[in-house]
């Protein structure tokens, strides 16, 4: 666990700890969604050009600089170093020849989002497609259940169903939540414990993480909120987390972490 990457509230000596969380929505004035209505699918010519833009080594789409050998075989810049400057097709030395013609052709190409099979209806110019896919609302997310080595990925609704049915995670509707965590031996955390609660609030889903683990000789109790969705959308929300024990309390406020 990378402690320095987590926004958290922790307590090292809590015995009867109570946590209260309140969510707030800050609507954005910017419109959401794609750039344009969707044209019909790719033409056979566009499909052929798209195949030419596929790197023969990693099979990913190639972006400038696109390299080629003296015989015209192409590959992406990331794979050029992997093949030790040798063309993987003909074994000729690659040098520093760029395939400017293919880079130029790519500028005129429009392609559907790679998550079209998951429901994304958008189509983009070739060089804009990669940026969209990094933020696409239909892109699959990894299961946030850190209590096991779960490899399930999917859209947010399917992950919520997976968390409820397969991991038996607690589901909560509403924007305020109170939880009491009682531990009789707070200074003897032998094994890490982990709890997840999923919120349905403002038409979105959030995960409240609660962890207890040993850090050297000190027990640590940690809580933070994660937004299930796009990081830009996460900025439209904030939450306050209050943790208290033994007559003391600590309040933390800020945006939720993105999924």
C-alpha positions as CSV (number, residue, x, y, z in Angstrom):
1,X,0.0,0.0,0.0
2,X,1.4,3.4,-1.0
3,X,0.5,5.5,2.0
4,X,1.7,8.7,0.4
5,X,-0.8,8.4,-2.4
6,X,-3.8,8.3,-0.2
7,X,-5.8,11.2,1.2
8,X,-6.8,10.0,4.6
9,X,-7.8,10.6,8.2
10,X,-6.1,8.2,10.6
11,X,-5.9,7.5,14.3
12,X,-3.3,5.5,16.1
13,X,-5.0,5.0,19.5
14,X,-8.8,4.7,18.8
15,X,-10.7,2.2,20.8
16,X,-14.3,3.2,20.1
17,X,-14.1,5.1,16.9
18,X,-17.1,6.8,15.2
19,X,-16.9,8.1,11.6
20,X,-19.4,10.5,10.0
21,X,-19.3,11.4,6.3
22,X,-21.3,14.0,4.4
23,X,-21.3,14.4,0.6
24,X,-21.8,17.7,-1.3
25,X,-22.5,18.3,-5.0
26,X,-21.0,21.3,-6.8
27,X,-22.6,21.3,-10.3
28,X,-20.2,22.3,-13.1
29,X,-21.2,24.9,-15.7
30,X,-19.4,23.0,-18.4
31,X,-21.4,20.7,-20.6
32,X,-20.6,17.0,-20.5
33,X,-20.5,14.4,-23.2
34,X,-18.8,14.0,-26.6
35,X,-18.0,16.4,-29.3
36,X,-20.4,15.6,-32.1
37,X,-23.2,13.3,-33.3
38,X,-22.0,10.0,-34.5
39,X,-21.5,9.4,-38.2
40,X,-22.0,5.9,-39.6
41,X,-19.3,3.3,-39.1
42,X,-15.9,3.4,-40.7
43,X,-15.6,2.9,-44.5
44,X,-13.5,0.0,-45.8
45,X,-10.9,2.5,-46.8
46,X,-10.7,3.9,-43.3
47,X,-10.5,0.5,-41.9
48,X,-7.6,-0.4,-44.1
49,X,-5.7,2.8,-43.1
50,X,-6.4,2.1,-39.4
51,X,-4.8,-1.4,-39.9
52,X,-1.7,0.3,-41.3
53,X,-1.5,2.4,-38.2
54,X,-1.3,-0.6,-35.9
55,X,2.2,-1.3,-34.6
56,X,3.3,-4.8,-35.6
57,X,5.1,-5.2,-32.2
58,X,2.7,-4.1,-29.5
59,X,-0.4,-3.9,-31.8
60,X,-1.4,-0.5,-30.4
61,X,-2.3,2.4,-32.6
62,X,0.8,4.4,-33.6
63,X,1.2,8.2,-33.0
64,X,3.9,10.5,-34.2
65,X,6.8,10.0,-34.4
66,X,6.0,6.8,-36.5
67,X,9.3,5.2,-37.5
68,X,10.0,3.1,-40.6
69,X,12.9,1.1,-42.0
70,X,14.5,1.5,-45.5
71,X,12.0,-1.1,-46.8
72,X,9.0,0.8,-45.5
73,X,8.0,-1.3,-42.5
74,X,6.6,0.8,-39.7
75,X,6.5,0.6,-35.9
76,X,5.7,3.0,-33.0
77,X,8.4,5.0,-31.2
78,X,7.9,3.0,-27.9
79,X,8.8,-0.2,-29.7
80,X,11.7,1.2,-31.6
81,X,13.9,0.9,-28.4
82,X,12.5,-2.5,-27.5
83,X,13.7,-4.0,-30.8
84,X,17.2,-2.5,-30.4
85,X,16.8,-0.3,-33.5
86,X,16.2,-3.4,-35.8
87,X,13.1,-3.7,-38.0
88,X,11.1,-6.6,-36.6
89,X,9.8,-7.5,-40.1
90,X,13.0,-7.5,-42.2
91,X,15.7,-7.1,-39.5
92,X,17.1,-4.0,-41.3
93,X,18.5,-1.2,-39.2
94,X,15.9,1.4,-38.5
95,X,17.8,4.6,-38.2
96,X,15.8,7.8,-37.7
97,X,13.5,7.6,-40.7
98,X,10.0,8.9,-40.0
99,X,6.9,7.8,-42.0
100,X,5.6,11.3,-42.5
101,X,3.1,10.2,-45.2
102,X,1.4,7.8,-42.8
103,X,1.4,10.5,-40.1
104,X,-0.3,12.9,-42.5
105,X,-2.9,10.3,-43.6
106,X,-3.8,9.7,-40.0
107,X,-4.8,13.4,-39.6
108,X,-7.7,12.9,-42.0
109,X,-8.9,9.7,-40.4
110,X,-12.0,9.5,-38.1
111,X,-12.5,6.5,-35.9
112,X,-15.1,5.3,-33.4
113,X,-14.0,5.1,-29.7
114,X,-12.5,1.8,-28.8
115,X,-15.2,1.4,-26.2
116,X,-18.0,1.5,-28.8
117,X,-18.8,-2.1,-27.9
118,X,-19.5,-1.0,-24.3
119,X,-21.9,1.7,-25.5
120,X,-19.8,4.8,-26.5
121,X,-21.4,6.3,-29.6
122,X,-18.7,8.9,-30.3
123,X,-16.3,9.2,-33.3
124,X,-13.2,11.3,-33.3
125,X,-10.3,12.5,-35.5
126,X,-7.5,10.0,-35.1
127,X,-5.2,12.3,-33.0
128,X,-8.1,13.3,-30.7
129,X,-9.3,9.8,-30.1
130,X,-6.6,8.8,-27.6
131,X,-7.4,11.8,-25.3
132,X,-11.1,11.0,-25.4
133,X,-10.6,7.3,-24.6
134,X,-8.6,8.2,-21.5
135,X,-11.7,10.0,-20.2
136,X,-14.5,8.1,-21.9
137,X,-17.5,7.5,-19.7
138,X,-17.9,4.0,-21.1
139,X,-14.3,2.9,-20.4
140,X,-14.1,-0.1,-18.0
141,X,-13.0,0.4,-14.4
142,X,-11.2,-2.1,-12.2
143,X,-12.9,-3.5,-9.2
144,X,-12.2,-1.2,-6.2
145,X,-12.4,-4.1,-3.7
146,X,-8.8,-4.1,-2.3
147,X,-9.6,-6.9,0.2
148,X,-8.9,-9.5,-2.5
149,X,-7.0,-10.0,-5.8
150,X,-10.0,-9.2,-7.9
151,X,-9.5,-8.8,-11.6
152,X,-13.0,-7.9,-12.6
153,X,-13.4,-4.8,-14.8
154,X,-16.5,-3.2,-16.3
155,X,-18.7,-0.1,-16.4
156,X,-19.8,1.5,-13.1
157,X,-23.3,-0.2,-12.9
158,X,-21.9,-3.6,-13.5
159,X,-19.1,-3.0,-10.9
160,X,-21.7,-1.9,-8.3
161,X,-23.7,-5.1,-9.0
162,X,-20.5,-7.1,-8.7
163,X,-19.5,-5.5,-5.4
164,X,-23.0,-6.2,-4.0
165,X,-23.4,-9.8,-5.2
166,X,-19.8,-11.1,-5.2
167,X,-18.1,-9.2,-2.4
168,X,-21.2,-8.7,-0.3
169,X,-20.4,-5.0,0.1
170,X,-22.8,-2.8,2.1
171,X,-24.9,-0.5,0.0
172,X,-26.2,2.8,1.2
173,X,-28.5,5.4,-0.4
174,X,-28.1,8.9,0.8
175,X,-25.4,11.6,1.3
176,X,-24.8,11.2,5.0
177,X,-23.4,8.1,6.7
178,X,-22.4,7.3,10.3
179,X,-20.4,4.3,11.3
180,X,-19.1,3.1,14.6
181,X,-15.9,1.0,14.7
182,X,-15.3,-0.7,18.0
183,X,-12.0,-2.5,18.7
184,X,-11.1,-3.9,22.1
185,X,-7.4,-4.0,21.5
186,X,-6.6,-1.0,19.3
187,X,-2.8,-1.4,19.9
188,X,-2.7,-5.0,18.6
189,X,-3.7,-4.9,15.0
190,X,-2.3,-8.3,13.9
191,X,-3.8,-8.4,10.4
192,X,-5.1,-5.7,8.2
193,X,-8.8,-5.3,8.2
194,X,-10.7,-3.7,5.4
195,X,-14.3,-2.4,4.9
196,X,-16.0,-0.9,1.9
197,X,-19.4,0.8,1.7
198,X,-20.9,2.0,-1.6
199,X,-23.0,5.1,-1.6
200,X,-25.7,6.0,-4.2
201,X,-25.8,9.8,-3.9
202,X,-26.7,12.6,-6.4
203,X,-27.2,9.9,-9.0
204,X,-23.6,8.8,-8.7
205,X,-21.7,6.1,-6.8
206,X,-19.0,6.6,-4.2
207,X,-16.9,4.1,-2.2
208,X,-16.0,4.7,1.5
209,X,-12.9,2.8,2.4
210,X,-11.9,2.0,5.9
211,X,-8.7,0.2,6.7
212,X,-6.8,-0.8,9.9
213,X,-3.2,-2.0,9.7
214,X,0.1,-2.1,11.6
215,X,2.8,0.4,10.7
216,X,5.9,-0.6,12.6
217,X,4.7,-0.8,16.2
218,X,1.8,1.6,15.8
219,X,-1.7,0.6,14.7
220,X,-3.2,2.9,12.0
221,X,-6.9,3.4,11.2
222,X,-7.6,5.0,7.8
223,X,-10.7,6.3,6.0
224,X,-11.2,8.0,2.6
225,X,-13.8,8.4,-0.1
226,X,-13.5,7.4,-3.7
227,X,-15.7,8.6,-6.6
228,X,-16.7,5.8,-9.0
229,X,-16.2,7.6,-12.4
230,X,-14.2,10.2,-14.3
231,X,-11.7,12.3,-12.4
232,X,-13.1,15.5,-14.0
233,X,-16.6,14.6,-12.7
234,X,-15.1,13.9,-9.3
235,X,-14.2,17.6,-8.9
236,X,-17.9,18.5,-8.9
237,X,-18.2,16.8,-5.4
238,X,-16.7,17.3,-2.0
239,X,-17.1,15.5,1.3
240,X,-16.5,16.1,5.0
241,X,-15.2,13.2,7.1
242,X,-15.3,13.4,10.9
243,X,-13.5,10.8,13.0
244,X,-13.7,10.8,16.7
245,X,-12.7,8.7,19.7
246,X,-12.0,9.1,23.4
247,X,-13.5,12.6,23.5
248,X,-11.4,13.8,20.5
249,X,-12.4,14.3,16.9
250,X,-10.7,15.1,13.6
251,X,-12.5,16.6,10.5
252,X,-11.2,16.4,7.0
253,X,-12.8,18.1,4.0
254,X,-12.0,17.9,0.3
255,X,-12.9,16.3,-3.1
256,X,-13.2,12.5,-3.3
257,X,-10.4,10.5,-5.0
258,X,-11.2,9.4,-8.5
259,X,-11.7,5.8,-9.4
